[in-house]
Structures are given as structure tokens and as C-alpha cells.
Amino acid sequence: MNLQRICVFTGAHRGNRVAYSSATADLAHELIQRDITIIYGGGSTGLMGTLAETALAEGGRVIGVIPEFLCRREIAHPALSELHVVGSMHERKALMAELADGFIALPGGFGTLEELLEISTLTQLGVQSKVVGLLNVDDYFRGLLTQLDHGVMEGFIRPKDAWLLQVARTPTELLDCMHAFKPRRRSWVNAP
């Protein structure tokens, strides 16, 4: 899969473990080494800030998309390659999805989970076929992955949809999986 631009979903807070910031910086470094443009939520705080600062310091291209009402709260990053200020969270997600060739989720809160699950749902429904990756830093997403397995066991998620998320513990491993990903075009509604 040709990945020139990857959208990264992550938190406006740093979390309680140094590993989260370290993995975010490692991901930014790996993306820049592979000449991949970063698209993200546009903030300068938390892991979002770590992602942008690391990439910019290494000469990377970083595009931010932030709703106007969050410009002050998340403090829109002032030195990005591009900053798009939009009217709503819906517009933010739509523009990030339009600009990206793939998606990666790092640790974060409600917003990160919502973005990850929405883009995964669009993949499942066949609305989009871009690869979705999950960087499982220090097993942060263990509960989510357990819940997804439970959804399969309970008959709400089809076993063949397990390919929707590429999951890895390191940026290198995750990006290698994402590059090898082969999208499948299908209609969720008509599939068994």
C-alpha cells in the first residue's frame, strides 16, 4: 500500500507513562524517515504536541486540522506546514480522512477512540479502504482489543473483520504491516 500521508489520532494530554511520549516521538521519527507526511488534530499540547514537535524538528511535513472552538483549548500549533481551521469536529474528521492514505491511533481519550472507531466502521462498511493501524504502546489498548474479541464471540463483529485493524507494539512493525496491507473492496451489508 502506498502511504504518503498518514493521519495520527492521539491525545491532547500526555498520559501517566513516559512510554506514551517516547512511542509518539518514535512514531514521528519513523514516519519522517519514510518520508511520510503527518496529518493530525493540530494541537500543540499532549501527545499531539510531541508528535508535531518531533516531526518538525526532523524537517518533516505536518498538517494540522483543528475546529475553531478548540484552537484556544488545545492551543493550535503555530509552526505547522499547514493548519486547517474548520467549523466542527465532523469537518475535522472528514478533512483528515480526505487528506490521509492511512490512519494510526496512539494512546488517547474519548476523541482518539471515537476517531479510531469511526474510521474502522467506515472501513467495515466499505465506505473507505484505507489501512487503519493501532500502536499498542505498553498494552494501552488491551481493553479495547478484548472488547472487540468479545464482540466477535457474541456475534456482533464478524470474525473475517479481524483484518480491519493492524495492531503492533512498535512504530517500525506497525508501518511494515500497514505497507503490506491489501485493501478488500466489499459491501458489508451484503456480505455473510
Disulfide bonds with the S-S distance in Angstrom:
none
